[in-house]
Amino acid sequence: MAASASRTSKSSRVTKATIERHKRQIAGRLAQIRGDRSQRAFAKELGVFQQNVNRYESGTMPHADFLITLSLKEGVSLDWLLLGKGRTRQRR
């Protein structure tokens, strides 16, 4: 029980600044995954509007549906995309 309480205490120490920093870094990771493809081509491959890709790469937090679709279609690890942890690509 003490270990569980310890984990709860540690997770409650995550600051708003830390969360915001991670959110800002998502935009760069999205651009990295897109690579040389145009935003329009990338959006079409994912089944979203180009404007959505543009907003997400400009710092708007992507919707969960977009993140899941990106992960599945591009083989991108959500841990890496959201937190910068682990491998960029999922093992298949």
N, C-alpha and C positions, 0 to 999 in steps of 0.2 A: 504494500500500500504506500509506503514511503517513496518508492521509486516513481509511482504514478503521480504522487503529489509533486515530486521534484520536476517531472516532465511538464506538468501543468504550469508551475512557476516559471520555468524557462520559456515556455511558449507565450506566456503573458508579457514577457519582456520585449517582445518585438515592437519596435517603435513605428509610429506612423511614417517617420522619415525613411526608415528601412523599406517599408512597403512601397512608398512612393518611388524610391530609387529603383527598386525591382521593376515597377510598372514602367518607368521611363526607359529602361533597358530593353523591354520587349520590342519596342519599335525598331531598334537596331538589329535585333535578332531576326525579326520578320524580313527586313531588307536583305539580310545575309542569306536567308533561306530562298528568297526570290531570286537572288543572284543577278544575272544579266537579262532575265526576262523583264519585259515591260510590265508595269502595274496592270495594264489592261489584259495582257495575256495570262498573267498570274491569276488575276481575279476570275477570268473565264475558266481556267483550269479548276479553280476551287468552287465555282458556281456562285460567286458574289459579284457585286458591282465594283468597278474600278475605284469609285469614290470611297468605298469602304476600306480598300487596301491603302489608299492615300491617307485617310484619316488615321488608320491604325499605325502606319509608318510615321505619322506626324505626332503620335503620342496619345491618341485616344485609346482607351483600353478595349481590346477586341472582345466580342461576345463569345461566350463559351462554345456555341455551335461552330463558330469560325475556327476557334482553337482546336476543337476536336476534329473537324474536317481537315485542317492543315496537318495535324498529327497523323491522321490515317492516310491521307493521300500522298503526303511528302515523306512519311516515315520519320517525322520529327518527334523527339522526346519532349513531352510536356514539362518534365522537370527542367530540362535545359532551356526551353522556350520561356518559361515563367520565372525560373530562379537562376538560370545560368549554371546549373549543377549537372554533372554527369556528361554522357556522350550527347553530341548533337543529334545523331541519328539513332533510331531504335534498332536493336538487333532483330533480324527477321529469321 
